[in-house]
């Protein structure tokens, strides 16, 4: 199963469970049925957005500076310049 198929399957499962709850096919107390279930999609979107903002902030806070990768990249740039110069391409 590909990642897209898996994501679609999970999405359809969650949507089906929500629809069953929203239509009242599973009996819940009236307070839950009338006040909680209708706002669950909005709550899920807000929670997902907060999670993504947290992940972004965490990544920025603990951003790793990798000097080894910088050195490797500079060596590759020098190698590319040498190869292009050998082939007659003017590189600054």
TAGIDA-V461636 format. One record per backbone hydrogen bond with DSSP energy under -0.5 kcal/mol. NH is the residue of the N-H (numbers start at 0). CO is the residue of the C=O. If there is no record, write none. Layout:
# TAGIDA-V461636
nh->NH co->CO
nh->NH co->CO
This chain:
# TAGIDA-V461636
nh->5 co->1
nh->6 co->2
nh->7 co->3
nh->8 co->4
nh->9 co->5
nh->10 co->6
nh->11 co->7
nh->12 co->8
nh->13 co->9
nh->14 co->10
nh->15 co->11
nh->16 co->12
nh->17 co->13
nh->18 co->14
nh->19 co->15
nh->20 co->16
nh->21 co->17
nh->22 co->18
nh->23 co->20
nh->24 co->19
nh->25 co->19
nh->26 co->24
nh->32 co->28
nh->33 co->29
nh->34 co->30
nh->35 co->30
nh->35 co->31
nh->36 co->31
nh->38 co->35
nh->39 co->35
nh->39 co->36
nh->42 co->38
nh->43 co->39
nh->44 co->40
nh->45 co->41
nh->46 co->42
nh->47 co->43
nh->48 co->44
nh->49 co->45
nh->50 co->46
nh->51 co->47
nh->52 co->48
nh->53 co->49
nh->54 co->50
nh->55 co->51
nh->56 co->52
nh->57 co->53
nh->58 co->54
nh->59 co->55
nh->60 co->56
nh->61 co->57
nh->62 co->59
nh->64 co->62
nh->65 co->63
nh->66 co->64
nh->69 co->65
nh->70 co->66
nh->71 co->67
nh->72 co->68
nh->73 co->69
nh->74 co->70
nh->75 co->71
nh->76 co->72
nh->77 co->73
nh->78 co->74
nh->79 co->75
nh->80 co->76
nh->81 co->77
nh->82 co->78
nh->83 co->79
nh->84 co->80
nh->85 co->81
nh->86 co->82
nh->87 co->84
nh->88 co->83
nh->90 co->88
